[in-house]
C-alpha cells in the first residue's frame, strides 16, 4: 500500500504538492533546510501548508539541472526553510549561472554584489508600495478564517509603513464566465494536449542512459509501477502527438502567457508597486484523501504562468493549528525586494511556531 506524507501540524492533513515530503521534514525539525521544485505550486504550496518560507525564483535565476522535468518552461528549484534568513542563505548559494542549465545564463550580472542577505531589514516594509489581489478569494469557497487572516496581514503591512493599493484589479486575472480568459489560456497545460512532459521526460531519461531503469514514458506506463492516481494523467501525456512548440493549436496558450505577463507588468508600472500580495491558499490543508472540498490554490495562478518570482511566508493559523501563508510576488529579477518585504513582515509578526507533533530542535 502506498504511504502518505502527513502534515506535522495536523497528522490527518495533506502537505500539498510534490515537494511536500521535504516541507514536512523541515517543518518537523528533521532537517535545517530543504530544496524543492515548483512547476505550478510545489515549493510555495507545501511551504504555506507547513508554516515555512518557500521561494520560486525568476526563471533563469536558479538551475533546473537534475530536476525531473514536468514542464521546463515552468520548472524551478528553490529552498524551503523555517525562516526568511535561512532561505536567503540557501539562495545565495544556488542562484546564478550553471553550465548544466543554459537558461541560467540570463542571471549573469544580475546577482547582488553583497548577496541577497544585504536586503534583510526589519524596517523593510517602511515606504514600500504593495498591491492587494483579492480576486483570488472566491466568496463562495474561500475559508472565512483564511480571509480574516489575510485582512489582518494587510493591516500589519499598513501598520508598518506600507502604502497599499487595495484592491488591485488586474482584468486578466479576474474570474470570467465568458470566453476563455488570458489566465485560462495561459495556465499550466501539464497533462493536456499542449503538455511537453512526454518529450522532455524522454530526453531526460535518455541522457541518464543505463543509470535509469526506464528510458521513456511509454516504458514506465508498460511497467505499471506507478501510483494509480497518476496513471490517467501519464497516459494522457503519452498520447500528445507532437511537442507543443510544433503544434499551432498550442499558440493560444503561449498568447495567454504573454497577455498575463504584460498585464501584471503594466499593473506594477501603473501603480508603482514593489510587490503584490495574496493568500498562498484560500483554504486550509485538506484531510488526507479528500479530493472534493475546495482546494483554494493561488500559488499557481500568477507566478507559474508568468515566470515571475514569488515567496510565501507564514501568515498564521486557522481552525486551531492549520498553517496559512502570505505570498509576495514581484517582477522579474526582484528577488532582493521580495526577501526584504518578506523578512520585515516575518520579523514584525513572528507567526511561525513549531508543530506539537514533533519536538523542537535542541541547541
Rosetta blueprint (number, residue, H / E / L):
1 X L
2 X L
3 X L
4 X L
5 X L
6 X L
7 X E
8 X L
9 X L
10 X E
11 X L
12 X L
13 X E
14 X L
15 X L
16 X L
17 X L
18 X L
19 X L
20 X H
21 X H
22 X H
23 X H
24 X H
25 X H
26 X H
27 X H
28 X L
29 X L
30 X L
31 X L
32 X L
33 X E
34 X E
35 X E
36 X E
37 X E
38 X E
39 X L
40 X L
41 X L
42 X L
43 X L
44 X H
45 X H
46 X H
47 X H
48 X H
49 X H
50 X L
51 X L
52 X L
53 X E
54 X E
55 X E
56 X E
57 X L
58 X L
59 X E
60 X L
61 X L
62 X E
63 X L
64 X L
65 X L
66 X L
67 X L
68 X L
69 X L
70 X L
71 X L
72 X L
73 X L
74 X L
75 X L
76 X E
77 X E
78 X E
79 X E
80 X E
81 X E
82 X L
83 X L
84 X H
85 X H
86 X H
87 X H
88 X H
89 X H
90 X H
91 X H
92 X H
93 X H
94 X H
95 X E
96 X L
97 X L
98 X E
99 X L
100 X L
101 X E
102 X H
103 X H
104 X H
105 X H
106 X H
107 X H
108 X L
109 X L
110 X L
111 X L
112 X L
113 X L
114 X L
115 X L
116 X H
117 X H
118 X H
119 X H
120 X L
121 X L
122 X L
123 X L
124 X L
125 X L
126 X L
127 X L
128 X L
129 X E
130 X E
131 X E
132 X E
133 X L
134 X L
135 X L
136 X L
137 X L
138 X L
139 X L
140 X L
141 X L
142 X L
143 X L
144 X H
145 X H
146 X H
147 X H
148 X H
149 X H
150 X H
151 X H
152 X H
153 X H
154 X H
155 X H
156 X H
157 X H
158 X H
159 X H
160 X L
161 X L
162 X L
163 X E
164 X E
165 X E
166 X E
167 X L
168 X L
169 X L
170 X L
171 X H
172 X H
173 X H
174 X L
175 X L
176 X L
177 X L
178 X L
179 X L
180 X L
181 X L
182 X H
183 X H
184 X H
185 X H
186 X H
187 X L
188 X L
189 X L
190 X L
191 X L
192 X L
193 X L
194 X L
195 X L
196 X L
197 X H
198 X H
199 X H
200 X H
201 X H
202 X H
203 X H
204 X H
205 X H
206 X H
207 X H
208 X H
209 X H
210 X H
211 X H
212 X L
213 X L
214 X L
215 X L
216 X L
217 X H
218 X H
219 X H
220 X H
221 X H
222 X H
223 X H
224 X L
225 X L
226 X L
227 X L
228 X H
229 X H
230 X H
231 X H
232 X H
233 X H
234 X H
235 X H
236 X H
237 X H
238 X H
239 X L
240 X L
241 X L
242 X L
243 X L
244 X H
245 X H
246 X H
247 X L
248 X H
249 X H
250 X H
251 X H
252 X H
253 X H
254 X H
255 X H
256 X H
257 X H
258 X H
259 X H
260 X H
261 X H
262 X H
263 X H
264 X H
265 X H
266 X H
267 X H
268 X H
269 X H
270 X H
271 X H
272 X L
273 X L
274 X L
275 X E
276 X E
277 X E
278 X E
279 X E
280 X L
281 X E
282 X L
283 X L
284 X L
285 X L
286 X L
287 X E
288 X L
289 X L
290 X L
291 X L
292 X L
293 X L
294 X L
295 X L
296 X L
297 X E
298 X L
299 X L
300 X L
301 X L
302 X L
303 X H
304 X H
305 X H
306 X H
307 X L
308 X L
309 X L
310 X E
311 X E
312 X E
313 X E
314 X E
315 X E
316 X E
317 X E
318 X E
319 X L
320 X L
321 X L
322 X E
323 X E
324 X E
325 X E
326 X E
327 X E
328 X E
329 X E
330 X L
331 X L
332 X L
333 X L
334 X L
335 X H
336 X H
337 X H
338 X H
339 X H
340 X H
341 X H
342 X H
343 X H
344 X H
345 X H
346 X H
347 X H
348 X H
349 X H
350 X L
351 X L
352 X L
353 X L
354 X L
355 X L
356 X L
357 X L
358 X L
359 X L
360 X L
361 X L
362 X L
363 X L
